[in-house]
Amino acid sequence: MVKMKLVLLEEDHYFVDMCASYIRTSEHAETFMLAVFTNKEQGFAYVEQTKEPYILLVHEGFLPLPEQVFQQRSGCLIILSDTFTAADIVEYPVLCKYQPLNQLLSHMISHFNEYTSSSKLKGNRSAAVISVYSAVGGSGKTLTAVHLARELFHQGARVFYLNLEQLPSRSWIEGGSKPEETYFSRILYYGKADVQLQTAKVELYKRRHPLMGFDYFPGMVEPAEMEEMTAKDTESLIRSILATGVYDKVVIDLDSTVQPRTLAALRLSDQVMWLVVDDRVHLEKTDALMKQLKLRATQENEEWLRKITILVNKFNGVLLNNRDAFPAAISGFLPYVPEWKAYGSIEALQARGAFSESLSKLGELGLKKAEAQVYVAR
């Protein structure tokens, strides 16, 4: 991938050093080639001589700008300010420099991709989609999905965590803190309006979890909005995340109910980590639902059922039910953690322990397929 030239005009040497160090040591090193100028005349002279596309990030102290700056048609101009300002829709956005650098660069990339007439900025990674599902609620899907995303990150992968539950467990992600604006609603809107624009907005609305390392969309989601989410909406959203080209894995936390968004996510998955609990009623419900899904998949000529990996969650060391009672061959076990039965601290849930270690020991974390894992209706 050809790197985009990022021209930074800024007199603040401390900020310049931080930007240069961050870009050099982060994933953005694959995207940008940085040119820095603290002198106004030298910076504008460089801009005037540059013929290839570039992004100009210039501090407001350098205003007014010379005419040649506005003649660049294959790049973009972004103003840096010392104060926060609401400037999300103007042609030349104003960004406060006192914010996390990953958010600053994400906003910049989103703006470039939205308005550029040249090639868009995107990574060259190809992500695998892993869905975490269970036929019965309370099986630990969100626990598993969040810890899975964290473990994949610790193994060196770039990970996006996507929650598609109608009533998501936001405390897992945001720790009970005041949620940001509902960016999930916004990203859905752009998918209905313009799929390419939706991909550009992924960079703008995503956030990096400070402890777990994966990206996600922050904020609460209206249950009615999730209920109205169509298969087309779901496919567009997942494909927009994949189209950024910056992720190795996309982990999807699904509802137990078989909604259109759930089925769409399952169809797009490279692997389905299906959780079961060693309980007779749970296993009967799981087997009944699997048979329904197999019949539907056969009628619609779908093969996603072959991607299922059966994991026994809340395992205490001994199976109460015979293995024949399980709907398919068991591929792994996740331990029962008594402390998680009732909790008052999110930190206790996020801590790495036996549960995380079990996920790490699952080979390729659910991506390794074995013939024994293929479901056969009984």
LUMSE-639172 format. One line per field, with one value per residue (C-alpha): residue in three letters; x, y, z; chain. Coordinates in Angstrom, 2 decimals. Example, Ala and Ser with C-alpha at 12.3 -4.5 7.8 and 13.67 -1.06 7.14 Angstrom:
code = c(ALA:SER)
east = c(12.30:13.67)
north = c(-4.50:-1.06)
up = c(7.80:7.14)
unit = c(A:A)
REM end
This chain:
code = c(MET:VAL:LYS:MET:LYS:LEU:VAL:LEU:LEU:GLU:GLU:ASP:HIS:TYR:PHE:VAL:ASP:MET:CYS:ALA:SER:TYR:ILE:ARG:THR:SER:GLU:HIS:ALA:GLU:THR:PHE:MET:LEU:ALA:VAL:PHE:THR:ASN:LYS:GLU:GLN:GLY:PHE:ALA:TYR:VAL:GLU:GLN:THR:LYS:GLU:PRO:TYR:ILE:LEU:LEU:VAL:HIS:GLU:GLY:PHE:LEU:PRO:LEU:PRO:GLU:GLN:VAL:PHE:GLN:GLN:ARG:SER:GLY:CYS:LEU:ILE:ILE:LEU:SER:ASP:THR:PHE:THR:ALA:ALA:ASP:ILE:VAL:GLU:TYR:PRO:VAL:LEU:CYS:LYS:TYR:GLN:PRO:LEU:ASN:GLN:LEU:LEU:SER:HIS:MET:ILE:SER:HIS:PHE:ASN:GLU:TYR:THR:SER:SER:SER:LYS:LEU:LYS:GLY:ASN:ARG:SER:ALA:ALA:VAL:ILE:SER:VAL:TYR:SER:ALA:VAL:GLY:GLY:SER:GLY:LYS:THR:LEU:THR:ALA:VAL:HIS:LEU:ALA:ARG:GLU:LEU:PHE:HIS:GLN:GLY:ALA:ARG:VAL:PHE:TYR:LEU:ASN:LEU:GLU:GLN:LEU:PRO:SER:ARG:SER:TRP:ILE:GLU:GLY:GLY:SER:LYS:PRO:GLU:GLU:THR:TYR:PHE:SER:ARG:ILE:LEU:TYR:TYR:GLY:LYS:ALA:ASP:VAL:GLN:LEU:GLN:THR:ALA:LYS:VAL:GLU:LEU:TYR:LYS:ARG:ARG:HIS:PRO:LEU:MET:GLY:PHE:ASP:TYR:PHE:PRO:GLY:MET:VAL:GLU:PRO:ALA:GLU:MET:GLU:GLU:MET:THR:ALA:LYS:ASP:THR:GLU:SER:LEU:ILE:ARG:SER:ILE:LEU:ALA:THR:GLY:VAL:TYR:ASP:LYS:VAL:VAL:ILE:ASP:LEU:ASP:SER:THR:VAL:GLN:PRO:ARG:THR:LEU:ALA:ALA:LEU:ARG:LEU:SER:ASP:GLN:VAL:MET:TRP:LEU:VAL:VAL:ASP:ASP:ARG:VAL:HIS:LEU:GLU:LYS:THR:ASP:ALA:LEU:MET:LYS:GLN:LEU:LYS:LEU:ARG:ALA:THR:GLN:GLU:ASN:GLU:GLU:TRP:LEU:ARG:LYS:ILE:THR:ILE:LEU:VAL:ASN:LYS:PHE:ASN:GLY:VAL:LEU:LEU:ASN:ASN:ARG:ASP:ALA:PHE:PRO:ALA:ALA:ILE:SER:GLY:PHE:LEU:PRO:TYR:VAL:PRO:GLU:TRP:LYS:ALA:TYR:GLY:SER:ILE:GLU:ALA:LEU:GLN:ALA:ARG:GLY:ALA:PHE:SER:GLU:SER:LEU:SER:LYS:LEU:GLY:GLU:LEU:GLY:LEU:LYS:LYS:ALA:GLU:ALA:GLN:VAL:TYR:VAL:ALA:ARG)
east = c(0.00:1.32:1.62:-0.28:1.82:0.75:2.04:1.92:2.37:2.65:4.94:4.38:7.49:6.07:2.92:5.01:7.24:4.21:2.61:5.79:6.42:2.82:2.63:6.00:5.09:1.37:-0.63:-0.70:2.93:1.52:-0.63:1.26:4.58:4.96:6.49:6.69:7.28:7.40:8.20:5.26:7.16:9.01:5.80:3.82:6.77:6.81:3.07:3.38:6.04:4.31:2.50:1.29:-1.80:-1.33:-3.27:-2.47:-2.88:-2.24:-2.55:-4.92:-1.96:-0.78:-3.94:-4.62:-3.60:-2.16:-4.24:-2.18:-3.34:-6.90:-5.86:-5.13:-7.88:-6.69:-5.99:-7.66:-7.13:-7.76:-7.34:-5.83:-7.15:-6.27:-9.96:-12.80:-15.30:-18.27:-17.10:-18.15:-19.73:-17.77:-15.58:-12.48:-13.02:-11.47:-10.05:-8.84:-5.28:-5.78:-7.44:-6.15:-4.00:-5.70:-9.04:-7.49:-6.06:-9.26:-11.26:-8.76:-8.89:-12.70:-12.85:-10.36:-12.23:-15.54:-14.47:-11.54:-11.84:-8.72:-8.11:-9.40:-7.16:-7.57:-5.47:-4.47:-5.63:-8.27:-10.36:-11.95:-15.42:-16.03:-19.56:-20.29:-23.75:-25.96:-29.51:-30.28:-29.82:-27.52:-24.95:-22.11:-21.96:-20.86:-18.33:-16.86:-16.94:-15.25:-12.56:-12.05:-11.55:-9.08:-7.12:-6.92:-5.54:-2.90:-1.90:-1.10:-4.32:-6.17:-9.69:-13.12:-15.81:-19.38:-22.34:-25.62:-27.67:-31.02:-30.14:-26.32:-24.32:-22.66:-21.05:-18.62:-17.33:-17.73:-17.45:-20.59:-19.22:-21.41:-21.74:-20.79:-23.26:-24.84:-22.45:-24.00:-27.21:-25.24:-23.27:-26.53:-27.96:-25.03:-25.42:-28.96:-27.86:-24.49:-22.46:-19.17:-19.84:-20.60:-17.12:-15.59:-17.56:-16.29:-12.98:-14.80:-17.13:-15.00:-13.17:-10.25:-10.90:-8.23:-7.77:-8.70:-7.20:-10.00:-12.08:-15.85:-18.76:-19.46:-22.77:-26.15:-28.38:-32.16:-33.76:-36.37:-33.61:-31.91:-35.23:-35.82:-32.34:-32.67:-30.41:-29.34:-28.47:-26.40:-24.53:-23.77:-22.45:-20.19:-18.88:-18.15:-15.94:-14.18:-13.74:-11.54:-8.82:-7.34:-8.59:-7.50:-10.55:-14.13:-15.80:-19.61:-21.66:-25.08:-28.55:-29.96:-33.15:-33.08:-33.60:-32.73:-29.60:-28.52:-28.96:-27.18:-24.20:-24.08:-24.06:-21.12:-19.13:-15.96:-16.47:-19.37:-18.40:-21.64:-21.82:-23.69:-24.16:-24.12:-27.82:-30.52:-33.07:-30.38:-29.18:-32.71:-33.38:-30.04:-30.69:-34.19:-32.91:-30.01:-32.41:-34.54:-31.49:-30.18:-33.50:-33.56:-29.92:-30.57:-33.59:-31.60:-28.45:-26.32:-23.18:-22.55:-23.59:-20.34:-18.47:-19.82:-17.48:-19.23:-17.83:-19.11:-19.26:-19.45:-17.73:-16.85:-14.65:-17.23:-19.95:-23.37:-24.88:-23.62:-21.70:-24.41:-26.82:-24.82:-25.94:-22.47:-18.95:-17.44:-14.42:-13.48:-14.41:-14.61:-14.47:-17.17:-16.07:-18.04:-17.07:-18.98:-22.32:-22.97:-20.61:-20.32:-17.11:-16.58:-12.84:-13.38:-15.09:-12.39:-9.46:-7.48:-7.61:-8.54:-11.32:-8.98:-6.35:-8.89:-9.71:-6.01:-5.59:-8.28:-5.72:-6.52:-9.32:-12.11:-10.77:-9.31:-11.93:-12.16:-14.43:-15.85:-17.24:-19.63:-23.20:-25.28:-28.97:-29.98)
north = c(0.00:3.45:5.69:8.96:12.05:13.81:17.39:18.83:22.57:23.19:25.32:23.21:20.97:18.75:18.02:17.45:14.94:13.09:12.85:11.64:9.03:7.79:7.44:5.72:3.12:2.54:0.87:4.26:3.73:1.60:4.50:7.77:9.34:12.36:15.70:18.28:22.02:24.42:27.35:28.88:29.96:26.65:24.68:26.57:26.45:22.66:22.49:24.61:22.29:19.02:17.43:14.10:13.87:14.93:15.70:19.09:19.30:22.94:24.76:27.72:29.91:29.61:31.30:32.95:30.30:31.08:30.42:27.41:25.43:25.41:24.25:20.69:18.52:15.03:15.58:17.47:20.31:20.02:22.81:22.08:24.11:24.50:24.34:21.91:22.88:21.16:20.93:17.52:18.55:21.52:21.24:22.11:20.54:22.00:19.38:19.97:18.76:17.93:14.55:10.98:10.83:7.68:9.56:12.58:10.46:8.44:11.64:12.80:9.53:9.54:13.08:12.27:9.12:10.97:13.85:12.62:12.03:9.82:6.41:6.06:5.38:1.82:-1.00:-4.16:-6.65:-9.31:-9.98:-13.22:-12.88:-14.86:-14.91:-15.93:-17.48:-19.62:-20.88:-19.97:-16.65:-16.42:-18.76:-16.25:-14.97:-11.44:-12.68:-14.99:-12.48:-9.70:-11.98:-13.55:-10.13:-9.24:-12.48:-12.09:-8.58:-9.93:-12.43:-9.49:-9.20:-5.99:-6.68:-5.07:-6.09:-5.70:-6.17:-7.02:-7.85:-6.13:-5.38:-5.18:-5.52:-2.12:-2.34:-4.86:-2.26:1.09:0.06:1.84:5.23:7.76:6.51:8.60:9.60:6.61:6.21:2.85:4.62:6.99:4.25:2.41:5.58:5.96:2.33:3.06:6.23:5.31:2.15:3.78:6.66:4.15:2.66:6.14:6.75:3.55:5.35:8.33:6.54:3.65:3.82:1.81:0.08:1.42:-1.91:-4.62:-3.14:-3.85:-1.28:-0.92:1.50:3.23:4.34:2.82:1.37:1.68:-1.82:-0.84:0.18:-3.20:-4.99:-3.13:-3.89:-5.88:-8.51:-5.94:-3.44:-6.08:-7.17:-3.56:-2.84:-5.91:-5.35:-1.69:-2.76:-5.33:-2.75:-0.55:-3.15:-2.50:-5.56:-9.16:-10.32:-9.10:-10.63:-10.43:-10.81:-12.14:-12.38:-15.83:-14.99:-15.82:-12.32:-11.30:-9.52:-12.70:-14.92:-12.38:-12.29:-16.08:-16.30:-13.87:-15.60:-17.55:-19.33:-19.61:-20.25:-21.82:-21.96:-24.72:-25.36:-28.85:-28.73:-31.06:-28.34:-26.16:-29.04:-29.92:-26.34:-26.18:-29.38:-28.23:-24.88:-26.47:-28.76:-25.78:-23.86:-26.86:-27.24:-23.53:-23.59:-26.59:-24.92:-21.72:-23.58:-22.17:-23.79:-21.70:-24.55:-26.27:-23.41:-24.15:-24.88:-26.28:-24.99:-26.08:-22.98:-22.87:-26.25:-27.47:-30.42:-33.22:-33.61:-34.29:-35.30:-37.96:-36.60:-38.06:-35.51:-32.67:-31.48:-31.93:-32.95:-30.80:-28.79:-27.17:-26.25:-22.88:-22.95:-21.96:-18.87:-18.65:-15.00:-14.04:-15.36:-12.02:-9.08:-5.45:-4.59:-4.53:-4.80:-8.31:-9.36:-7.86:-9.46:-12.09:-15.48:-19.10:-18.16:-16.15:-18.87:-21.42:-19.25:-18.92:-22.70:-23.27:-23.50:-20.70:-19.46:-21.18:-20.77:-24.25:-26.45:-30.19:-32.63:-33.71:-30.22:-30.42:-30.64:-33.62:-33.61:-36.58)
up = c(0.00:-0.97:2.06:2.26:2.92:6.12:6.34:9.86:10.39:14.12:16.31:19.44:19.50:22.26:20.22:17.09:18.90:20.29:16.84:15.19:17.89:17.84:14.07:13.95:16.60:15.90:13.13:11.39:10.37:7.53:6.34:6.71:5.78:8.05:7.09:9.91:9.75:12.68:10.41:8.53:5.41:5.02:5.48:2.87:0.45:0.80:0.19:-2.94:-4.39:-3.51:-6.44:-4.99:-2.73:0.87:4.02:5.49:9.26:10.15:13.47:13.65:14.59:10.96:9.66:7.25:4.72:1.29:-1.79:-2.97:0.06:-1.28:-4.74:-3.61:-5.11:-4.20:-0.49:2.30:4.77:8.51:11.06:14.49:17.39:21.07:22.00:21.38:18.72:17.08:13.49:12.22:8.93:7.60:4.53:6.51:9.95:13.08:15.46:18.98:19.34:23.03:22.54:22.24:19.12:17.86:17.87:16.19:13.38:13.05:12.61:10.02:8.06:8.17:6.78:4.00:2.96:2.95:0.71:-1.37:-5.10:-5.07:-3.51:0.04:3.01:4.21:5.53:3.72:6.35:5.77:8.87:10.01:11.53:14.74:16.15:19.74:20.00:22.23:21.91:25.53:27.30:30.29:28.76:29.04:25.45:26.32:28.87:26.26:23.39:25.39:26.81:23.38:21.80:24.55:24.16:20.40:20.95:23.34:20.67:18.38:16.35:15.54:16.82:16.50:19.01:17.71:20.04:18.27:21.36:21.73:25.36:25.34:28.54:28.28:31.72:30.28:27.86:29.53:33.16:34.32:33.24:31.49:27.89:24.92:22.27:20.58:17.68:16.84:15.78:13.60:11.87:11.09:9.55:7.20:6.13:4.96:3.16:1.62:2.25:1.25:3.61:6.35:5.94:6.26:9.46:11.11:11.66:13.17:15.58:16.80:20.13:21.54:24.86:27.26:29.09:26.61:23.46:20.97:19.05:19.43:19.00:22.34:23.81:24.53:21.83:21.78:22.01:19.39:17.00:17.35:16.88:13.61:12.30:9.07:7.57:4.98:7.73:9.49:6.38:5.50:9.00:9.13:5.62:6.39:9.30:7.11:4.33:6.52:6.08:9.53:11.45:11.71:13.66:14.11:17.17:17.15:20.33:19.24:20.75:21.55:19.66:15.95:14.57:10.97:12.24:14.05:11.00:8.78:11.14:11.29:7.49:7.27:10.02:9.37:12.67:15.13:18.74:20.00:23.80:25.59:29.31:30.81:31.66:30.30:29.46:27.88:25.71:24.58:23.54:21.75:19.84:18.82:17.55:15.67:13.83:12.82:11.64:9.72:7.92:7.05:5.95:3.70:2.10:1.48:0.39:3.22:4.63:7.76:10.11:9.17:10.83:14.31:17.22:20.32:23.63:27.03:29.24:33.07:33.20:36.71:35.70:35.30:32.67:34.20:30.86:28.52:25.52:23.27:24.76:23.25:19.79:18.29:19.26:22.02:20.92:24.22:27.79:29.54:33.34:35.81:37.73:41.02:41.54:38.39:39.63:41.32:41.25:42.26:40.47:36.71:37.29:38.70:35.47:33.27:35.09:33.22:34.91:34.35:31.90:29.69:29.87:28.66:25.66:24.87:24.90:22.25:19.48:17.06:19.35:17.46:13.93:13.68:12.09:12.70:10.94:14.29:14.81:11.85:13.13:12.03:12.97:15.08)
unit = c(A:A:A:A:A:A:A:A:A:A:A:A:A:A:A:A:A:A:A:A:A:A:A:A:A:A:A:A:A:A:A:A:A:A:A:A:A:A:A:A:A:A:A:A:A:A:A:A:A:A:A:A:A:A:A:A:A:A:A:A:A:A:A:A:A:A:A:A:A:A:A:A:A:A:A:A:A:A:A:A:A:A:A:A:A:A:A:A:A:A:A:A:A:A:A:A:A:A:A:A:A:A:A:A:A:A:A:A:A:A:A:A:A:A:A:A:A:A:A:A:A:A:A:A:A:A:A:A:A:A:A:A:A:A:A:A:A:A:A:A:A:A:A:A:A:A:A:A:A:A:A:A:A:A:A:A:A:A:A:A:A:A:A:A:A:A:A:A:A:A:A:A:A:A:A:A:A:A:A:A:A:A:A:A:A:A:A:A:A:A:A:A:A:A:A:A:A:A:A:A:A:A:A:A:A:A:A:A:A:A:A:A:A:A:A:A:A:A:A:A:A:A:A:A:A:A:A:A:A:A:A:A:A:A:A:A:A:A:A:A:A:A:A:A:A:A:A:A:A:A:A:A:A:A:A:A:A:A:A:A:A:A:A:A:A:A:A:A:A:A:A:A:A:A:A:A:A:A:A:A:A:A:A:A:A:A:A:A:A:A:A:A:A:A:A:A:A:A:A:A:A:A:A:A:A:A:A:A:A:A:A:A:A:A:A:A:A:A:A:A:A:A:A:A:A:A:A:A:A:A:A:A:A:A:A:A:A:A:A:A:A:A:A:A:A:A:A:A:A:A:A:A:A:A:A:A:A:A:A:A:A:A:A:A:A:A:A:A:A:A:A:A:A:A:A:A:A:A)
REM end
